[in-house]
């Protein structure tokens, strides 16, 4: 069980690093920061909601298995967090800030 949590932690670090490393160039910095904050906020909200719902359901089904319910909540919530960050980053780079609308000088000023 601990090994799976370590894998999740590694993936969390890699996905968050990749999310910021893939920031589009040539876009207004304030708008980029607002979009990034919205994506991160959505990821935290979805992950926490799903994790807490699964935890509550698992504890309700097997009251003596709080450890497994906690593990299930963390793994499911963390996985959803990863998915929202990855999809949000793709949408940010392809739809919100498409290459055709970016400043090709890369200055970031609009």
C-alpha positions as CSV (number, residue, x, y, z in Angstrom):
1,X,0.0,0.0,0.0
2,X,2.8,2.4,0.8
3,X,4.4,1.7,-2.5
4,X,1.3,2.9,-4.3
5,X,1.2,6.1,-2.3
6,X,4.8,6.7,-3.3
7,X,4.0,6.2,-6.9
8,X,1.1,8.7,-6.6
9,X,3.3,11.2,-4.9
10,X,5.9,10.9,-7.7
11,X,3.2,11.3,-10.4
12,X,1.8,14.3,-8.6
13,X,5.2,16.0,-8.6
14,X,5.8,15.1,-12.2
15,X,2.4,16.2,-13.5
16,X,2.5,19.5,-11.6
17,X,6.0,20.2,-12.8
18,X,5.0,19.4,-16.3
19,X,1.9,21.6,-16.0
20,X,4.0,24.7,-15.2
21,X,6.9,23.7,-17.4
22,X,4.5,23.6,-20.4
23,X,3.2,27.2,-19.8
24,X,2.6,28.7,-23.2
25,X,5.0,31.5,-24.2
26,X,3.8,34.8,-25.7
27,X,0.6,35.2,-23.7
28,X,-0.4,37.8,-21.1
29,X,1.2,36.8,-17.8
30,X,-1.8,37.8,-15.6
31,X,-4.3,35.9,-17.8
32,X,-2.0,32.9,-17.7
33,X,-1.7,33.1,-13.9
34,X,-5.5,33.3,-13.6
35,X,-6.1,30.3,-15.9
36,X,-3.4,28.3,-14.1
37,X,-5.0,29.2,-10.7
38,X,-8.5,28.2,-12.0
39,X,-7.2,24.8,-13.2
40,X,-5.4,24.1,-9.9
41,X,-8.4,25.2,-7.9
42,X,-10.7,22.9,-10.0
43,X,-8.2,20.0,-9.6
44,X,-8.1,20.4,-5.8
45,X,-11.9,20.8,-5.6
46,X,-12.6,17.7,-7.7
47,X,-10.0,15.6,-6.0
48,X,-11.1,16.5,-2.5
49,X,-14.8,16.0,-3.4
50,X,-14.3,12.6,-5.0
51,X,-11.9,11.5,-2.3
52,X,-14.1,12.5,0.6
53,X,-17.2,11.0,-1.0
54,X,-15.5,7.7,-1.6
55,X,-14.0,7.8,2.0
56,X,-17.4,8.4,3.5
57,X,-19.0,5.6,1.4
58,X,-16.3,3.1,2.3
59,X,-16.4,3.9,6.0
60,X,-20.2,3.5,5.9
61,X,-20.0,0.1,4.3
62,X,-17.2,-1.3,6.5
63,X,-16.9,0.8,9.7
64,X,-13.8,-1.2,10.9
65,X,-11.8,-0.5,7.7
66,X,-10.9,3.1,8.1
67,X,-7.4,2.6,6.9
68,X,-8.5,1.1,3.6
69,X,-11.2,3.8,3.2
70,X,-8.6,6.5,3.7
71,X,-6.3,4.8,1.2
72,X,-9.1,4.6,-1.3
73,X,-10.1,8.2,-0.8
74,X,-6.5,9.4,-1.2
75,X,-5.8,7.3,-4.3
76,X,-9.0,8.2,-6.1
77,X,-8.8,11.9,-5.2
78,X,-5.2,12.1,-6.2
79,X,-5.9,10.3,-9.5
80,X,-8.7,12.8,-10.3
81,X,-6.4,15.7,-9.4
82,X,-3.9,14.3,-11.9
83,X,-6.5,13.9,-14.6
84,X,-7.9,17.5,-14.1
85,X,-4.4,19.0,-14.2
86,X,-3.4,17.1,-17.3
87,X,-6.7,17.8,-19.2
88,X,-6.7,21.4,-18.0
89,X,-3.1,21.9,-19.2
90,X,-4.0,20.6,-22.6
91,X,-7.1,22.8,-22.8
92,X,-5.1,25.8,-21.7
93,X,-2.4,25.3,-24.4
94,X,-4.8,24.2,-27.2
95,X,-8.0,26.2,-26.7
96,X,-7.4,29.1,-24.3
97,X,-4.0,30.1,-25.6
98,X,-3.8,28.5,-29.1
99,X,-0.5,28.9,-31.0
100,X,-2.2,31.1,-33.6
101,X,-3.1,33.7,-31.0
102,X,0.3,33.8,-29.2
103,X,2.8,36.6,-29.5
104,X,5.6,34.9,-31.6
105,X,8.2,37.2,-29.9
106,X,7.6,35.3,-26.7
107,X,7.7,38.5,-24.6
108,X,4.4,37.6,-22.8
109,X,3.1,41.2,-23.2
110,X,-0.3,41.7,-24.8
